[in-house]
Every structure is written in C-alpha cells, then in structure tokens.
Amino acid sequence: MSEPKKKKAFVLRVNPEMMAAIEQWAQDEFRSVNGQIEWILNDALRKSGRKKK
C-alpha cells in the first residue's frame, strides 16, 4: 500500500478583492477556498507544461 501524499502548509497573502473573487469562484464550483487555490495552481502548472503527469 502506498503512503498518502503529504501537503505542505504555507502562508499566502492576497488583497481583499482577490480573496473575495476566489471565495466566490470556490463557492460557484462547490469547492473550499483551499481546494480552489490548489485547482488554480494545478491548472496553471499543467497549462505551462511544468506539472509532471
């Protein structure tokens, strides 16, 4: 059985307008804010060719 992937916590500072937009986007897609930010980052990495398959 493989070990579950561990996640690294870090502080992210964003302006209030950006945070409000991310919160609304997450709510629209039934995700948590953390899940939405992960999705955004994964999508950007995939589109740039920087994410391993």
C-alpha distance matrix in Angstrom:
0.0 3.8 6.7 9.3 12.3 15.2 18.7 21.8 24.8 28.3 31.8 33.2 37.0 38.4 41.9 42.6 43.4 40.1 38.2 40.1 39.4 35.7 35.7 37.7 35.5 32.4 34.3 35.5 32.0 30.5 28.3 28.4 30.2 27.2 25.4 28.5 28.8 25.2 26.2 29.5 28.0 25.3 28.2 30.4 27.9 27.3 31.1 31.9 29.5 27.8 24.3 21.8 20.4
3.8 0.0 3.8 6.5 8.9 11.9 15.4 18.5 21.6 25.0 28.5 29.9 33.7 35.2 38.7 39.6 40.4 37.1 35.2 37.4 36.7 32.9 33.2 35.3 33.0 30.0 32.2 33.4 29.9 28.8 26.2 26.1 27.7 24.4 22.7 25.8 25.8 22.1 23.2 26.4 24.6 22.0 25.1 27.1 24.5 24.1 27.9 28.5 26.2 24.3 20.9 18.5 17.5
6.7 3.8 0.0 3.8 6.4 8.7 12.3 15.3 18.3 21.8 25.4 27.0 30.8 32.5 36.1 37.0 38.1 34.8 32.8 35.1 34.7 30.9 31.1 33.5 31.5 28.4 30.6 32.2 28.9 27.5 24.7 24.1 25.4 22.0 20.8 24.1 23.8 20.3 22.0 25.0 23.1 21.0 24.3 26.1 23.7 23.8 27.6 28.1 26.2 23.8 20.5 18.6 18.2
9.3 6.5 3.8 0.0 3.8 6.3 9.5 12.9 15.7 19.2 22.6 24.0 27.8 29.3 32.8 33.5 34.5 31.4 29.3 31.5 31.0 27.2 27.3 29.7 27.8 24.6 26.8 28.5 25.2 23.8 20.9 20.3 21.7 18.3 17.1 20.4 20.3 16.9 18.6 21.7 20.1 18.2 21.5 23.5 21.4 21.6 25.4 26.1 24.5 22.2 18.9 17.5 17.1
12.3 8.9 6.4 3.8 0.0 3.8 6.6 9.9 13.0 16.3 19.7 21.0 24.7 26.3 29.9 30.9 31.9 28.6 26.7 29.2 28.7 24.8 25.4 27.9 25.8 22.9 25.5 27.1 23.9 23.0 19.8 19.0 19.8 16.2 15.2 18.3 17.6 14.1 16.1 18.9 16.9 15.1 18.7 20.3 18.0 18.7 22.4 22.8 21.4 18.9 15.7 14.7 14.9
15.2 11.9 8.7 6.3 3.8 0.0 3.8 6.7 9.7 13.2 16.7 18.4 22.2 24.2 27.8 28.9 30.2 27.1 25.1 27.7 27.6 23.8 24.2 27.1 25.4 22.5 25.1 27.1 24.3 23.2 19.7 18.2 18.6 14.9 14.8 17.9 16.7 13.7 16.4 18.8 16.7 15.8 19.5 20.7 18.7 20.0 23.5 23.6 22.7 19.8 17.0 16.7 17.5
18.7 15.4 12.3 9.5 6.6 3.8 0.0 3.8 6.5 9.7 13.2 14.7 18.5 20.4 24.0 25.1 26.6 23.4 21.4 24.2 24.2 20.4 21.0 24.0 22.5 19.7 22.5 24.6 22.1 21.1 17.5 15.7 15.5 11.7 12.1 15.0 13.4 10.8 14.0 16.0 13.8 13.6 17.3 18.2 16.6 18.4 21.6 21.7 21.4 18.4 16.0 16.5 17.7
21.8 18.5 15.3 12.9 9.9 6.7 3.8 0.0 3.8 6.6 10.3 12.3 16.1 18.5 22.2 23.7 25.4 22.4 20.5 23.7 23.9 20.4 21.1 24.4 23.2 20.7 23.6 25.9 23.7 23.0 19.2 17.0 16.0 12.3 13.7 16.0 13.7 11.7 15.3 16.5 14.0 14.7 18.4 18.5 17.0 19.5 22.3 21.9 21.9 18.6 16.9 17.8 19.7
24.8 21.6 18.3 15.7 13.0 9.7 6.5 3.8 0.0 3.8 7.1 9.6 13.2 15.8 19.4 20.7 22.8 20.0 17.9 21.1 21.8 18.4 18.9 22.4 21.6 19.2 21.9 24.6 22.9 22.0 18.2 15.5 14.1 10.7 13.0 15.1 12.7 11.8 15.6 16.4 14.4 15.9 19.2 19.2 18.4 21.1 23.6 23.3 23.9 20.7 19.2 20.7 22.5
28.3 25.0 21.8 19.2 16.3 13.2 9.7 6.6 3.8 0.0 3.8 6.5 10.0 13.0 16.5 18.3 20.5 17.9 16.1 19.6 20.4 17.4 18.3 21.9 21.3 19.3 22.2 24.8 23.5 23.0 19.3 16.5 14.3 11.4 14.2 15.5 12.5 12.4 16.2 16.1 14.0 16.3 19.3 18.6 18.2 21.3 23.3 22.6 23.7 20.5 19.7 21.7 23.9
31.8 28.5 25.4 22.6 19.7 16.7 13.2 10.3 7.1 3.8 0.0 3.8 6.6 9.9 13.3 15.0 17.6 15.4 13.6 17.1 18.4 15.8 16.6 20.3 20.2 18.7 21.4 24.0 23.4 23.0 19.5 16.4 13.7 11.7 15.0 15.6 12.5 13.6 17.1 16.5 14.9 17.8 20.3 19.4 19.6 22.9 24.4 23.8 25.3 22.4 22.0 24.3 26.5
33.2 29.9 27.0 24.0 21.0 18.4 14.7 12.3 9.6 6.5 3.8 0.0 3.8 6.5 10.1 12.2 14.3 11.8 10.5 14.2 15.1 12.8 14.2 17.6 17.4 16.5 19.3 21.7 21.2 21.4 18.1 15.4 12.1 10.7 13.9 13.6 10.3 12.1 15.2 13.9 12.7 16.1 18.0 16.9 17.7 21.0 22.0 21.5 23.5 21.0 20.8 23.6 25.8
37.0 33.7 30.8 27.8 24.7 22.2 18.5 16.1 13.2 10.0 6.6 3.8 0.0 3.8 6.9 9.4 11.8 10.0 9.2 12.8 14.1 12.7 14.1 17.4 17.7 17.4 19.9 22.2 22.3 22.7 19.8 17.1 13.5 13.1 16.3 15.4 12.4 14.9 17.5 15.7 15.0 18.6 20.1 18.6 19.9 23.2 23.7 23.2 25.6 23.3 23.5 26.6 28.8
38.4 35.2 32.5 29.3 26.3 24.2 20.4 18.5 15.8 13.0 9.9 6.5 3.8 0.0 3.8 6.5 8.2 6.3 6.3 9.8 10.8 10.1 11.9 14.6 15.0 15.4 17.8 19.7 20.3 21.1 18.6 16.4 12.6 13.1 16.0 14.2 11.6 14.8 16.7 14.3 14.5 18.2 19.0 17.5 19.5 22.6 22.6 22.4 25.2 23.4 23.7 27.0 29.0
41.9 38.7 36.1 32.8 29.9 27.8 24.0 22.2 19.4 16.5 13.3 10.1 6.9 3.8 0.0 3.8 5.6 5.5 6.3 8.8 10.2 10.8 12.3 14.5 15.5 16.5 18.4 20.1 21.4 22.3 20.3 18.3 14.6 15.9 18.6 16.4 14.4 17.8 19.3 16.8 17.5 21.2 21.4 20.0 22.4 25.2 24.8 24.8 27.9 26.4 26.8 30.2 32.1
42.6 39.6 37.0 33.5 30.9 28.9 25.1 23.7 20.7 18.3 15.0 12.2 9.4 6.5 3.8 0.0 3.8 5.5 5.0 6.1 8.6 9.9 10.4 12.2 14.1 15.2 16.3 18.2 20.0 20.7 19.1 17.0 13.6 15.7 18.3 16.2 15.0 18.7 19.8 17.7 19.1 22.5 22.7 21.8 24.4 26.9 26.6 27.0 30.0 28.7 28.8 32.2 33.7
43.4 40.4 38.1 34.5 31.9 30.2 26.6 25.4 22.8 20.5 17.6 14.3 11.8 8.2 5.6 3.8 0.0 3.8 5.4 5.2 6.3 8.7 9.9 10.7 12.4 14.3 15.4 16.5 18.6 19.9 18.7 17.4 14.1 16.6 18.6 15.8 14.9 18.7 19.2 16.7 18.6 21.9 21.4 20.5 23.6 25.8 25.0 25.7 28.9 28.1 28.3 31.8 33.1
40.1 37.1 34.8 31.4 28.6 27.1 23.4 22.4 20.0 17.9 15.4 11.8 10.0 6.3 5.5 5.5 3.8 0.0 3.8 5.4 5.1 6.2 8.6 9.9 10.5 12.2 14.2 15.2 16.6 18.1 16.5 15.3 11.8 13.8 15.6 12.7 11.5 15.2 15.7 13.1 14.8 18.2 17.8 16.8 19.8 22.1 21.4 22.1 25.2 24.3 24.5 28.0 29.3
38.2 35.2 32.8 29.3 26.7 25.1 21.4 20.5 17.9 16.1 13.6 10.5 9.2 6.3 6.3 5.0 5.4 3.8 0.0 3.8 5.4 5.1 6.0 8.6 9.8 10.4 12.2 14.1 15.3 16.1 14.2 12.4 8.9 11.2 13.5 11.2 10.2 14.0 15.0 13.2 14.9 18.1 18.3 17.9 20.5 22.8 22.7 23.6 26.4 25.2 24.8 28.1 29.3
40.1 37.4 35.1 31.5 29.2 27.7 24.2 23.7 21.1 19.6 17.1 14.2 12.8 9.8 8.8 6.1 5.2 5.4 3.8 0.0 3.8 5.5 5.1 6.2 8.6 9.9 10.5 12.2 14.3 15.1 14.2 12.9 10.0 13.1 14.9 12.4 12.5 16.3 16.6 15.0 17.4 20.3 20.0 20.0 23.0 24.8 24.5 25.8 28.6 27.8 27.3 30.5 31.4
39.4 36.7 34.7 31.0 28.7 27.6 24.2 23.9 21.8 20.4 18.4 15.1 14.1 10.8 10.2 8.6 6.3 5.1 5.4 3.8 0.0 3.8 5.5 5.2 6.1 8.6 9.9 10.5 12.4 14.1 13.3 12.9 10.2 13.2 14.2 11.0 11.3 15.0 14.5 12.6 15.4 18.1 17.2 17.3 20.6 22.1 21.4 23.0 25.9 25.5 25.1 28.4 29.1
35.7 32.9 30.9 27.2 24.8 23.8 20.4 20.4 18.4 17.4 15.8 12.8 12.7 10.1 10.8 9.9 8.7 6.2 5.1 5.5 3.8 0.0 3.8 5.4 5.0 6.0 8.5 9.7 10.6 12.0 10.4 9.7 6.8 9.5 10.4 7.3 7.6 11.3 11.2 9.6 12.4 15.0 14.6 15.0 17.9 19.5 19.5 21.0 23.6 22.9 22.2 25.3 26.0
35.7 33.2 31.1 27.3 25.4 24.2 21.0 21.1 18.9 18.3 16.6 14.2 14.1 11.9 12.3 10.4 9.9 8.6 6.0 5.1 5.5 3.8 0.0 3.8 5.5 5.1 6.2 8.6 10.0 10.3 9.1 8.0 5.7 9.3 10.5 8.3 9.5 12.9 13.0 12.4 15.1 17.4 17.4 18.3 20.9 22.4 22.6 24.4 26.7 25.9 24.8 27.7 28.1
37.7 35.3 33.5 29.7 27.9 27.1 24.0 24.4 22.4 21.9 20.3 17.6 17.4 14.6 14.5 12.2 10.7 9.9 8.6 6.2 5.2 5.4 3.8 0.0 3.8 5.4 5.0 6.1 8.7 9.7 9.9 10.1 8.8 12.4 12.7 10.0 11.9 15.1 14.3 13.6 16.9 18.8 18.1 19.2 22.2 23.2 23.0 25.1 27.6 27.3 26.2 29.1 29.3
35.5 33.0 31.5 27.8 25.8 25.4 22.5 23.2 21.6 21.3 20.2 17.4 17.7 15.0 15.5 14.1 12.4 10.5 9.8 8.6 6.1 5.0 5.5 3.8 0.0 3.8 5.4 5.0 6.3 8.6 8.4 9.6 8.4 11.5 10.8 7.6 9.9 12.7 11.2 10.5 14.0 15.6 14.5 15.9 19.0 19.6 19.5 21.8 24.2 24.1 23.0 25.9 25.8
32.4 30.0 28.4 24.6 22.9 22.5 19.7 20.7 19.2 19.3 18.7 16.5 17.4 15.4 16.5 15.2 14.3 12.2 10.4 9.9 8.6 6.0 5.1 5.4 3.8 0.0 3.8 5.4 5.2 6.0 4.9 5.9 5.5 8.6 7.7 5.4 8.4 10.7 9.7 10.2 13.4 14.7 14.4 16.3 18.8 19.5 20.0 22.3 24.3 23.8 22.2 24.8 24.6
34.3 32.2 30.6 26.8 25.5 25.1 22.5 23.6 21.9 22.2 21.4 19.3 19.9 17.8 18.4 16.3 15.4 14.2 12.2 10.5 9.9 8.5 6.2 5.0 5.4 3.8 0.0 3.8 5.4 5.0 6.0 7.2 7.9 11.3 10.6 9.0 12.1 14.3 13.3 14.0 17.2 18.3 17.9 19.9 22.5 22.9 23.4 25.9 27.8 27.5 25.8 28.2 27.8
35.5 33.4 32.2 28.5 27.1 27.1 24.6 25.9 24.6 24.8 24.0 21.7 22.2 19.7 20.1 18.2 16.5 15.2 14.1 12.2 10.5 9.7 8.6 6.1 5.0 5.4 3.8 0.0 3.8 5.7 7.8 10.2 10.8 13.9 12.5 10.2 13.5 15.5 13.5 14.0 17.6 18.4 17.2 19.4 22.2 22.2 22.2 25.1 27.0 27.2 25.6 28.1 27.4
32.0 29.9 28.9 25.2 23.9 24.3 22.1 23.7 22.9 23.5 23.4 21.2 22.3 20.3 21.4 20.0 18.6 16.6 15.3 14.3 12.4 10.6 10.0 8.7 6.3 5.2 5.4 3.8 0.0 3.8 5.6 8.9 10.2 12.4 10.1 8.3 11.9 13.1 10.8 12.1 15.5 15.6 14.7 17.4 19.8 19.5 20.0 22.9 24.5 24.7 22.7 24.9 24.0
30.5 28.8 27.5 23.8 23.0 23.2 21.1 23.0 22.0 23.0 23.0 21.4 22.7 21.1 22.3 20.7 19.9 18.1 16.1 15.1 14.1 12.0 10.3 9.7 8.6 6.0 5.0 5.7 3.8 0.0 3.8 7.0 9.5 11.6 9.5 9.0 12.8 13.7 12.2 14.1 17.1 17.2 17.0 19.8 21.8 21.6 22.6 25.5 26.8 26.6 24.3 26.2 25.2
28.3 26.2 24.7 20.9 19.8 19.7 17.5 19.2 18.2 19.3 19.5 18.1 19.8 18.6 20.3 19.1 18.7 16.5 14.2 14.2 13.3 10.4 9.1 9.9 8.4 4.9 6.0 7.8 5.6 3.8 0.0 3.8 6.4 8.0 5.7 5.9 9.5 10.2 9.4 11.6 14.2 14.4 14.9 17.5 19.2 19.5 20.9 23.3 24.6 23.9 21.6 23.6 23.0
28.4 26.1 24.1 20.3 19.0 18.2 15.7 17.0 15.5 16.5 16.4 15.4 17.1 16.4 18.3 17.0 17.4 15.3 12.4 12.9 12.9 9.7 8.0 10.1 9.6 5.9 7.2 10.2 8.9 7.0 3.8 0.0 3.8 5.3 5.0 6.1 8.6 9.8 10.3 12.2 14.2 15.1 16.2 18.3 19.8 20.7 22.3 24.2 25.6 24.4 22.2 24.3 24.2
30.2 27.7 25.4 21.7 19.8 18.6 15.5 16.0 14.1 14.3 13.7 12.1 13.5 12.6 14.6 13.6 14.1 11.8 8.9 10.0 10.2 6.8 5.7 8.8 8.4 5.5 7.9 10.8 10.2 9.5 6.4 3.8 0.0 3.8 5.4 5.0 6.2 8.6 9.7 10.5 12.3 14.1 15.2 16.5 18.3 19.8 21.0 22.6 24.4 23.0 21.4 23.8 24.3
27.2 24.4 22.0 18.3 16.2 14.9 11.7 12.3 10.7 11.4 11.7 10.7 13.1 13.1 15.9 15.7 16.6 13.8 11.2 13.1 13.2 9.5 9.3 12.4 11.5 8.6 11.3 13.9 12.4 11.6 8.0 5.3 3.8 0.0 3.8 5.4 5.2 6.2 8.6 9.9 10.7 12.2 14.2 15.5 16.5 18.2 20.0 21.3 22.6 20.9 19.0 21.2 21.8
25.4 22.7 20.8 17.1 15.2 14.8 12.1 13.7 13.0 14.2 15.0 13.9 16.3 16.0 18.6 18.3 18.6 15.6 13.5 14.9 14.2 10.4 10.5 12.7 10.8 7.7 10.6 12.5 10.1 9.5 5.7 5.0 5.4 3.8 0.0 3.8 5.5 5.1 6.1 8.6 9.9 10.4 12.1 14.2 15.3 16.2 18.1 19.9 21.0 19.6 17.4 19.3 19.4
28.5 25.8 24.1 20.4 18.3 17.9 15.0 16.0 15.1 15.5 15.6 13.6 15.4 14.2 16.4 16.2 15.8 12.7 11.2 12.4 11.0 7.3 8.3 10.0 7.6 5.4 9.0 10.2 8.3 9.0 5.9 6.1 5.0 5.4 3.8 0.0 3.8 5.4 5.0 6.1 8.6 9.8 10.4 12.3 14.2 15.2 16.4 18.3 19.9 19.0 17.3 19.8 20.0
28.8 25.8 23.8 20.3 17.6 16.7 13.4 13.7 12.7 12.5 12.5 10.3 12.4 11.6 14.4 15.0 14.9 11.5 10.2 12.5 11.3 7.6 9.5 11.9 9.9 8.4 12.1 13.5 11.9 12.8 9.5 8.6 6.2 5.2 5.5 3.8 0.0 3.8 5.4 5.0 6.2 8.5 9.8 10.6 12.3 14.1 15.4 16.6 18.4 17.0 15.7 18.5 19.4
25.2 22.1 20.3 16.9 14.1 13.7 10.8 11.7 11.8 12.4 13.6 12.1 14.9 14.8 17.8 18.7 18.7 15.2 14.0 16.3 15.0 11.3 12.9 15.1 12.7 10.7 14.3 15.5 13.1 13.7 10.2 9.8 8.6 6.2 5.1 5.4 3.8 0.0 3.8 5.5 5.2 6.0 8.5 9.9 10.5 12.1 14.1 15.4 16.4 14.8 12.9 15.3 16.0
26.2 23.2 22.0 18.6 16.1 16.4 14.0 15.3 15.6 16.2 17.1 15.2 17.5 16.7 19.3 19.8 19.2 15.7 15.0 16.6 14.5 11.2 13.0 14.3 11.2 9.7 13.3 13.5 10.8 12.2 9.4 10.3 9.7 8.6 6.1 5.0 5.4 3.8 0.0 3.8 5.5 5.1 6.0 8.5 9.9 10.4 12.1 14.2 15.3 14.6 12.5 15.0 15.1
29.5 26.4 25.0 21.7 18.9 18.8 16.0 16.5 16.4 16.1 16.5 13.9 15.7 14.3 16.8 17.7 16.7 13.1 13.2 15.0 12.6 9.6 12.4 13.6 10.5 10.2 14.0 14.0 12.1 14.1 11.6 12.2 10.5 9.9 8.6 6.1 5.0 5.5 3.8 0.0 3.8 5.6 5.2 6.2 8.7 10.0 10.6 12.3 14.3 13.7 12.7 15.9 16.6
28.0 24.6 23.1 20.1 16.9 16.7 13.8 14.0 14.4 14.0 14.9 12.7 15.0 14.5 17.5 19.1 18.6 14.8 14.9 17.4 15.4 12.4 15.1 16.9 14.0 13.4 17.2 17.6 15.5 17.1 14.2 14.2 12.3 10.7 9.9 8.6 6.2 5.2 5.5 3.8 0.0 3.8 5.4 5.1 6.1 8.6 9.9 10.6 12.3 10.9 10.0 13.3 14.7
25.3 22.0 21.0 18.2 15.1 15.8 13.6 14.7 15.9 16.3 17.8 16.1 18.6 18.2 21.2 22.5 21.9 18.2 18.1 20.3 18.1 15.0 17.4 18.8 15.6 14.7 18.3 18.4 15.6 17.2 14.4 15.1 14.1 12.2 10.4 9.8 8.5 6.0 5.1 5.6 3.8 0.0 3.8 5.5 5.1 6.1 8.5 9.9 10.6 9.5 7.5 10.4 11.2
28.2 25.1 24.3 21.5 18.7 19.5 17.3 18.4 19.2 19.3 20.3 18.0 20.1 19.0 21.4 22.7 21.4 17.8 18.3 20.0 17.2 14.6 17.4 18.1 14.5 14.4 17.9 17.2 14.7 17.0 14.9 16.2 15.2 14.2 12.1 10.4 9.8 8.5 6.0 5.2 5.4 3.8 0.0 3.8 5.5 5.1 6.1 8.6 9.9 10.2 9.0 12.0 12.4
30.4 27.1 26.1 23.5 20.3 20.7 18.2 18.5 19.2 18.6 19.4 16.9 18.6 17.5 20.0 21.8 20.5 16.8 17.9 20.0 17.3 15.0 18.3 19.2 15.9 16.3 19.9 19.4 17.4 19.8 17.5 18.3 16.5 15.5 14.2 12.3 10.6 9.9 8.5 6.2 5.1 5.5 3.8 0.0 3.8 5.5 5.2 6.1 8.6 8.6 8.8 12.4 13.8
27.9 24.5 23.7 21.4 18.0 18.7 16.6 17.0 18.4 18.2 19.6 17.7 19.9 19.5 22.4 24.4 23.6 19.8 20.5 23.0 20.6 17.9 20.9 22.2 19.0 18.8 22.5 22.2 19.8 21.8 19.2 19.8 18.3 16.5 15.3 14.2 12.3 10.5 9.9 8.7 6.1 5.1 5.5 3.8 0.0 3.8 5.5 5.2 6.2 5.1 5.2 8.9 10.8
27.3 24.1 23.8 21.6 18.7 20.0 18.4 19.5 21.1 21.3 22.9 21.0 23.2 22.6 25.2 26.9 25.8 22.1 22.8 24.8 22.1 19.5 22.4 23.2 19.6 19.5 22.9 22.2 19.5 21.6 19.5 20.7 19.8 18.2 16.2 15.2 14.1 12.1 10.4 10.0 8.6 6.1 5.1 5.5 3.8 0.0 3.8 5.5 5.2 6.1 5.1 8.1 8.8
31.1 27.9 27.6 25.4 22.4 23.5 21.6 22.3 23.6 23.3 24.4 22.0 23.7 22.6 24.8 26.6 25.0 21.4 22.7 24.5 21.4 19.5 22.6 23.0 19.5 20.0 23.4 22.2 20.0 22.6 20.9 22.3 21.0 20.0 18.1 16.4 15.4 14.1 12.1 10.6 9.9 8.5 6.1 5.2 5.5 3.8 0.0 3.8 5.5 7.7 8.3 11.4 12.1
31.9 28.5 28.1 26.1 22.8 23.6 21.7 21.9 23.3 22.6 23.8 21.5 23.2 22.4 24.8 27.0 25.7 22.1 23.6 25.8 23.0 21.0 24.4 25.1 21.8 22.3 25.9 25.1 22.9 25.5 23.3 24.2 22.6 21.3 19.9 18.3 16.6 15.4 14.2 12.3 10.6 9.9 8.6 6.1 5.2 5.5 3.8 0.0 3.8 5.5 7.8 11.0 12.7
29.5 26.2 26.2 24.5 21.4 22.7 21.4 21.9 23.9 23.7 25.3 23.5 25.6 25.2 27.9 30.0 28.9 25.2 26.4 28.6 25.9 23.6 26.7 27.6 24.2 24.3 27.8 27.0 24.5 26.8 24.6 25.6 24.4 22.6 21.0 19.9 18.4 16.4 15.3 14.3 12.3 10.6 9.9 8.6 6.2 5.2 5.5 3.8 0.0 3.8 5.8 8.0 9.7
27.8 24.3 23.8 22.2 18.9 19.8 18.4 18.6 20.7 20.5 22.4 21.0 23.3 23.4 26.4 28.7 28.1 24.3 25.2 27.8 25.5 22.9 25.9 27.3 24.1 23.8 27.5 27.2 24.7 26.6 23.9 24.4 23.0 20.9 19.6 19.0 17.0 14.8 14.6 13.7 10.9 9.5 10.2 8.6 5.1 6.1 7.7 5.5 3.8 0.0 3.8 6.6 9.5
24.3 20.9 20.5 18.9 15.7 17.0 16.0 16.9 19.2 19.7 22.0 20.8 23.5 23.7 26.8 28.8 28.3 24.5 24.8 27.3 25.1 22.2 24.8 26.2 23.0 22.2 25.8 25.6 22.7 24.3 21.6 22.2 21.4 19.0 17.4 17.3 15.7 12.9 12.5 12.7 10.0 7.5 9.0 8.8 5.2 5.1 8.3 7.8 5.8 3.8 0.0 3.8 6.4
21.8 18.5 18.6 17.5 14.7 16.7 16.5 17.8 20.7 21.7 24.3 23.6 26.6 27.0 30.2 32.2 31.8 28.0 28.1 30.5 28.4 25.3 27.7 29.1 25.9 24.8 28.2 28.1 24.9 26.2 23.6 24.3 23.8 21.2 19.3 19.8 18.5 15.3 15.0 15.9 13.3 10.4 12.0 12.4 8.9 8.1 11.4 11.0 8.0 6.6 3.8 0.0 3.8
20.4 17.5 18.2 17.1 14.9 17.5 17.7 19.7 22.5 23.9 26.5 25.8 28.8 29.0 32.1 33.7 33.1 29.3 29.3 31.4 29.1 26.0 28.1 29.3 25.8 24.6 27.8 27.4 24.0 25.2 23.0 24.2 24.3 21.8 19.4 20.0 19.4 16.0 15.1 16.6 14.7 11.2 12.4 13.8 10.8 8.8 12.1 12.7 9.7 9.5 6.4 3.8 0.0
